[in-house]
């Protein structure tokens, strides 16, 4: 069975490193990305199933990057941490304070969603 490919973006390198280890341990193929510019390049390159936008990104980044993800890969799921409202290009939102278990459940939820056509 192929691993779910995840692009995971944070603005803080320490958070990025810690969470990437968690995702790898859970069996996901994770590409850690630091910052918006690097995420934009990775999204354009493709090859991922889920994009996770972390809580250390700016609110502006967490708002605009989901549109870029969906434009470049309509089948990709978008998970946004520390989101307070529903966003049309986001599949799953999660309060980052809920912890690791909730985060892994959110990723599983995103992976299980059917692709909208």
N, C-alpha and C positions, 0 to 999 in steps of 0.2 A: 504494500500500500504506500502511495506517495505521501510524503509529509506536506502539510499545509504550509505554503510559502508566505511569510509575513514580512512586510516592510514596517519597521518600528522606528518612529521618530520622536526624539526628545531634544530639548535645547540644553539640557544638563547632562554632561558626560557620565557622571557618577550614577545618576538614576538610569540612564541608558544602559550602562554596563550591568547593573544589578538586575534590572527587569529582563534584559536579554538572556542572562543566565537562567532565570526562572522559565522563560518561554522555551529555551533549548532543553531544559530538564523535563519539561512537559511534552517534549517530542515534536516541537514545531521547528521548521527551517526558517531561521530568523536572520534578516539583514538589518543590523543596527545602523541608524542614520542620525547624525547629529546636525540639527538645524534645518530651517526651511529650504534654503538653496539646494542643499544636498538631497533633500526629499523630492524637490521638483525634478531634479535630474534622474533620480531613481525611478520615479513614477513614469517618466517619459521612456525609460529603458524597458519597462514592463517586467513580466515574469513573476507576478505575485498574485496571491489569492485574497489576502487581507492587508489593509493598511491600518496601522494603529498610530494615532496621534496622541502623544502623551501630554500629561498635565503641565510640564515645564515649558511647553510651547506657549507663545502668546495667544491671547484670545483671538486676535486677528488671524494668526496662522491656523488655529483650530477651526476657524470659520471658512477660510478661503481654500485651504488644501483639500478638503473633501470634494469640492467641485473639480479640482484638477485631477484627482484620482479617478473620479467617475468619467470625466471627459476622455482620459487616456485608456481606461480599462473599465468599461461599463459593468463587467461581470464581477469586479472586485468588491469586497465588502469593506466598509469603513467603520472602525471603532474609534470613538473619541472619548478620552478620559477627561474628567473634570468638566463635563458639559452640563449646562444648566437648562437647556431648552432643546426642543426638537429641531432638527436641521434636515432639509429635504434630501441632502446627499449623504446623510449619515445613517448607517444601518443599526448601530448599537451605541448607546451612550452609557457612561458609567461614572459615578462619583469615585474618584481615585482613592478616597479615604476608606472605601469599603474593604480594601485588602486584596491579597494575592488570590485567594480562592474565588472571590467575585470577579476578578479580572480574568482568570482562566475560564470561568463559566461564560463570561461575555464573549471571549474569543470562540469558545465552542458553539455558542449561540450564533455568532456571525458565520462561522464555517457551515453550520447546518441550514442556513437560510437558502431557499431556492433562488436561483438567478432570475431576476426580473427581465422579461423580454419585451 
